[in-house]
Structure formats: structure tokens, C-alpha cells
Amino acid sequence: GLALKYFAEQRVDLAVVEAGLGGVTDATNVFSRERLELVVVTFLEREHTEVLGDDLGGIIAAKVGVAKRGTPVLVAAQASEDIAASAVAE
């Protein structure tokens, strides 16, 4: 929240903001579709399972959940084609 406030006060043209634990429930998931220029999905794996659960599909959905319809999404190379395809489908 504090970084977003600072960016707004400084009227930055572009900010790179990392979503935390899970994009869909993260505090950074406040950007409107018009203000969200690009979503970058980094390496996906079973992590933070105590919060996100052990289901890889659920983890992917949580991480990609920050993306809005019509927003370009860049997916980093993944451990398998299935993981990459799931991220893109989400």
C-alpha cells in the first residue's frame, strides 16, 4: 500500500509492482484494466501451500488472478508445457 501511495503522489508514468503471495488476493490487485499495462507471470511451482493449498491449478489461478480481461500477459519459461498452458488458460 505505501509504495502505491508514493507512486500516486509522484504521478509516475509507469510502475513495476510485484504481487505478493497470490495475485488474486494481493493488495496490489487494485489496478483497473485501463491502468494495468502488462502482467508478468514468473516461474510457477508448489509454494506457499499453507496459504494457497497444494493443488497446482489453484496456485496458478491465484498467481495469475491479478490479470484482467484484455491485459497482455507474459508467461516466463516453466518447468513443463502443462504448467505454462495452465497459466495461459487461466
TIZATOR-828002 format. One line per 2 residues: number of its first residue (from 1); their letters; for each residue x, y, z of C-alpha. Coordinates in Angstrom, 2 decimals. Layout:
NUM = A = X:Y:Z  ...
END
This chain:
1 = GL = 0.00:0.00:0.00  2.72:2.50:0.90
3 = AL = 4.56:2.08:-2.41  1.32:2.55:-4.37
5 = KY = 0.59:5.73:-2.42  4.08:7.02:-3.18
7 = FA = 3.72:6.25:-6.90  0.39:8.11:-6.97
9 = EQ = 1.83:11.12:-5.16  4.79:11.23:-7.56
11 = RV = 2.45:10.83:-10.57  4.71:8.23:-12.14
13 = DL = 4.03:7.28:-15.73  4.84:3.62:-15.18
15 = AV = 5.49:1.49:-12.11  6.66:-2.10:-11.86
17 = VE = 4.76:-3.62:-8.96  5.31:-7.16:-7.73
19 = AG = 2.27:-9.02:-6.46  2.86:-10.79:-3.20
21 = LG = 1.74:-14.23:-2.17  -1.12:-14.66:-4.60
23 = GV = -2.09:-12.12:-7.20  -5.86:-12.54:-6.92
25 = TD = -5.97:-11.74:-3.18  -2.93:-9.49:-3.06
27 = AT = -3.11:-5.83:-2.07  -1.60:-4.96:-5.44
29 = NV = -4.73:-6.24:-7.18  -6.21:-2.74:-7.20
31 = FS = -5.36:-1.66:-10.71  -8.20:-1.15:-13.18
33 = RE = -7.98:-2.82:-16.57  -7.20:0.56:-18.11
35 = RL = -4.23:1.15:-15.80  -2.79:-2.36:-15.96
37 = EL = -0.34:-2.38:-18.87  1.14:-5.87:-18.57
39 = VV = 1.13:-8.85:-16.22  4.30:-10.94:-16.00
41 = VT = 3.95:-14.45:-14.59  7.23:-15.77:-13.23
43 = FL = 8.16:-19.38:-12.53  5.17:-21.29:-11.13
45 = ER = 5.57:-24.08:-8.61  4.03:-25.52:-5.46
47 = EH = 4.92:-22.80:-2.99  3.12:-21.08:-0.13
49 = TE = 0.98:-24.20:0.09  -0.04:-23.37:3.67
51 = VL = -1.99:-20.42:2.24  -2.62:-21.31:-1.41
53 = GD = -3.18:-25.04:-0.97  -1.33:-27.94:-2.56
55 = DL = -3.24:-28.00:-5.85  -1.02:-26.60:-8.61
57 = GG = -4.06:-25.48:-10.59  -5.28:-23.44:-7.62
59 = II = -1.84:-21.92:-7.11  -1.71:-20.95:-10.79
61 = AA = -5.19:-19.41:-10.60  -4.18:-17.39:-7.53
63 = KV = -0.95:-16.15:-9.11  -2.50:-15.25:-12.48
65 = GV = -5.59:-13.79:-10.84  -4.18:-10.27:-10.92
67 = AK = -4.62:-10.21:-14.72  -7.72:-8.53:-16.09
69 = RG = -9.53:-9.45:-19.30  -7.77:-7.74:-22.21
71 = TP = -4.49:-7.22:-20.35  -1.40:-8.67:-22.06
73 = VL = 0.19:-11.49:-20.06  3.81:-12.57:-20.42
75 = VA = 4.49:-16.05:-19.03  8.09:-16.95:-18.16
77 = AQ = 9.53:-20.31:-19.16  8.04:-23.02:-16.94
79 = AS = 9.14:-26.46:-15.78  6.62:-28.08:-18.09
81 = ED = 4.39:-27.26:-21.05  1.34:-28.18:-18.93
83 = IA = 2.13:-25.52:-16.32  2.66:-22.88:-18.99
85 = AS = -0.56:-23.85:-20.76  -2.49:-23.71:-17.47
87 = AV = -1.16:-20.23:-16.75  -2.13:-19.01:-20.20
89 = AE = -5.58:-20.61:-19.99  -6.26:-19.05:-16.61
END
